[in-house]
Amino acid sequence: MKGFEATAVPDADVLDVAKAIVKVVDMPFGTRPLRVHIDPADDGAEIVNGVADRVRKELLHKMGLSDLLKPSQAK
């Protein structure tokens, strides 16, 4: 765990998470991102998750489930 502790950013501001939530909630319908990254350590998680998201999107396309990638209006 000491190695993991060394990756922590001592002056990271927890309010960054709250600010990101408010920003996403304030976005208009259909424009909210599927994932938001708050990574003060800049450890590469955003890049890894971006690759995983692209693979997931391609899989859904191949399965004929592309409609799951966008919100739909309630009727």
C-alpha positions in Angstrom: 0.0 0.0 0.0 2.9 2.4 0.5 3.5 2.5 -3.3 -0.1 3.3 -3.8 0.0 6.0 -1.2 2.9 7.6 -3.0 0.6 8.3 -6.0 -1.8 10.4 -3.9 -1.7 14.1 -4.5 -1.5 15.7 -1.1 -3.1 19.0 -2.1 -5.9 17.5 -4.2 -9.2 19.4 -3.7 -12.2 17.2 -3.0 -14.4 20.0 -4.2 -13.3 19.3 -7.8 -15.6 16.2 -7.7 -18.6 18.3 -6.5 -17.9 21.0 -9.2 -17.8 18.3 -11.9 -21.1 16.9 -10.7 -22.7 20.3 -10.8 -21.3 20.9 -14.3 -22.7 17.6 -15.6 -26.1 18.1 -13.9 -26.4 21.5 -15.5 -25.8 20.2 -19.0 -28.8 19.9 -21.3 -30.5 16.6 -22.0 -28.5 14.4 -24.4 -25.2 16.3 -23.9 -24.0 14.7 -20.6 -20.9 12.6 -21.0 -21.0 8.9 -20.0 -17.9 9.4 -17.9 -16.1 12.3 -16.2 -12.6 12.1 -15.0 -11.3 13.8 -11.9 -7.6 12.7 -11.7 -5.4 15.1 -9.8 -2.6 12.4 -9.9 -2.8 12.3 -13.7 -2.0 8.6 -13.6 -3.3 7.7 -17.1 -6.7 6.5 -16.0 -8.4 8.9 -18.4 -6.5 7.3 -21.3 -7.2 3.7 -20.2 -10.9 4.5 -19.7 -11.1 6.2 -23.1 -9.8 3.0 -24.8 -12.2 0.9 -22.8 -15.1 3.2 -23.8 -14.2 2.9 -27.5 -14.1 -0.9 -27.3 -17.4 -1.0 -25.5 -19.0 1.3 -28.1 -17.7 -0.9 -31.0 -19.0 -4.0 -29.2 -22.5 -2.5 -28.8 -22.5 -1.5 -32.5 -21.6 -5.0 -33.5 -24.4 -6.4 -31.2 -27.0 -4.1 -32.7 -27.4 -2.2 -29.5 -26.1 1.2 -30.5 -29.3 2.8 -29.2 -27.9 2.2 -25.7 -25.2 4.8 -26.3 -27.6 7.7 -26.4 -30.4 8.8 -24.0 -34.0 8.5 -25.2 -36.9 10.7 -24.4 -39.6 9.2 -22.2 -42.9 8.9 -24.0 
